[in-house]
Amino acid sequence: MAEERIYETDIVVVGAGNAAMCAAISARENGATVMVLEKAPETAKGGNSTFTHGSIRFAYNGIADLKQIMTDLTEEDLAMTDFGAYPEEEFFEDMCRMTEYRTDPELASLLTNKSFETMKWLVAHKIRFVPIYGRQAFKVDGKFKFWGGMIAEAAGGGPGLVEALHKEASRLGVQVLFDAMATELIHDDDGVHGVIFKHKGKTTKVHAKAVILASGGFHANTEMRTKYLGPKWDLAHTRGSRYNTGEGIQMALKASALAAGNWSGCHAVGGDRFLPDFSEGFQKLSFPFGIMINADGQRFVDEGADFRNYTYAKIGKVILEQPGQFAWQVFDQKVTHLLRDEYRGRKVTKVKADTLEELAEKLEGVDKEGFIKTVQEFNESVRRDIPFNPNIRDGRATVGLAVPKSNWANPLEQGPFEAYAVTCGITFTFGGLKINTNGEVQDVLYHSIPGLYAAGELVGGLFYFNYPGGAGLMAGSVFGKIAGENASRFIQQLKETEKLV
């Protein structure tokens, strides 16, 4: 019988996405030895971070700040672009507004306050950021104008971010084990002392002075989804990583950690109706420029309530509530040039027709008469006296409809018309563990569990109901860095105490 291998290190990080690797890098640069346990094989590393566009939201006060983050900006870029400003106060207000003022004020304040500082830290660790032209800014009158508080993404998107973080961690001497699924925390009355995990199917242990949990939520766990999010969530398509099945949260709860946040809520988008689970290219997020109709042929949501990145994370839930859990997004030729890249290519369920009557025949599962009536009423209600502008909340609204459209309302008149079938896709869950501002996991008595820290999607309390686009990656980076710093400080205090003894 082979002898069981037992590892030892200062800090174990569970997970290998953005939050986890920020924690690992932070802990290592603060003097700790670090081991990362990644459940996935190396080819699928990075959790949900790999499936993002790498878009990240942070506070900035103008061009001088942005030059420190997007170091490749040229004078030509600056001349043709209005980046505006996004002060910390506005970021904090967005966090409050998007969550209906339920976000944990201490955590939200820390997120917004530390966002720019953390971006500079990422840049110092060789993470490269570039402007999000095309998705967050459209060229109007020869100039790009950014909107919605989000202007940068990691070079290479989510995969590029993950690769850069892993490369930097390797350079610093962080050890990463792949195919290593954490199953249980080693803990007693004095705190957490390591992790039991399966490495390539073999149960083993790593003894450590601190553990940082950063293994994501439970969006890919159908049983937990249905238990906590409720009926129909087993029918939602699953985006992102297939490995985010909630073990990190469950391990902590078994060690008396306190649950926190919006356990019945999640980030859920609209995307292709028939694309398989865990597929890239699922999202279809240009809905503010058209209309969405359900099986009855009726509109059911204000598509132009706000900028896309303030509404897209809750639109999936609304689609899931429709008959058959699907909808169609409909556009005319006045706006099809504004559709994001995800609408092009083969991974789309699309129909096209020269007239609305022909389109109605092609909308599978839709009441044809209901659709024609809806479009006629919509077209008649549009404020045509207000100019259309995709870069601002233009106020081009409808008048007199039961379901209004507040901005970017264009009558559907100019064929050929295009329609895309969409359904709900769950990205990540909002419920998780209670932490304090040091990243320390709290127990059910609201005391810190010695040696246990958390960051990323398994932290509860930041997001409720909705989500400002790009805030998830920023939260992972901010709280990952904080967890790494404080876990290292905790270990140093332990070592000093041991010397005294």
Number of C-alpha atoms within 10 A of each C-alpha: 3 4 5 10 10 11 13 15 16 23 30 30 29 28 32 31 30 33 34 35 30 32 39 37 27 25 29 22 17 16 14 23 20 28 24 24 27 27 26 22 13 13 7 16 23 30 27 26 25 21 20 20 18 24 25 24 25 26 25 20 14 14 16 9 14 22 13 15 23 22 12 13 16 10 9 8 13 14 10 13 19 16 21 15 19 19 16 20 13 14 25 20 15 19 27 21 16 20 20 13 14 17 23 19 15 12 20 21 19 16 27 26 19 20 25 23 13 21 24 16 18 21 15 12 16 13 21 21 26 20 23 19 16 14 18 23 23 19 15 11 6 9 15 21 20 24 23 20 26 25 26 22 24 23 20 16 18 24 22 19 27 26 18 22 26 23 14 18 24 13 10 15 15 21 15 22 17 19 19 24 26 25 17 19 24 18 16 10 8 9 17 22 21 27 26 18 22 18 18 14 10 12 16 17 22 21 20 22 24 27 29 30 32 32 34 34 29 29 31 26 18 15 14 16 26 15 14 16 20 13 11 13 23 17 15 21 28 24 26 23 24 17 24 24 20 20 21 27 25 19 18 25 16 11 19 14 25 22 24 19 22 22 19 16 21 27 24 31 27 30 31 27 22 14 18 13 17 17 16 14 19 28 24 23 22 23 21 25 25 24 28 24 24 24 21 18 23 20 25 18 17 18 27 24 18 18 20 22 18 18 22 26 24 21 23 26 25 18 28 24 14 16 12 12 20 24 34 29 25 24 28 24 14 17 16 17 9 14 19 15 13 18 21 11 8 9 16 21 16 19 18 19 17 13 13 23 13 13 22 20 15 16 22 14 16 20 17 21 13 17 22 17 12 18 21 14 14 23 16 14 19 23 19 15 8 14 13 19 14 21 18 16 17 16 18 21 21 24 15 11 14 11 15 21 27 20 27 30 28 25 22 20 16 14 16 16 21 20 23 22 24 29 30 30 31 25 24 25 30 28 27 30 29 24 28 15 15 17 26 24 29 24 20 14 10 13 14 21 23 22 24 28 33 38 32 28 28 29 30 27 25 27 30 26 19 22 26 24 21 21 22 23 23 25 29 28 30 29 31 29 25 25 32 34 23 21 29 26 16 15 19 17 12 13 13 10 10 9 8 7 6
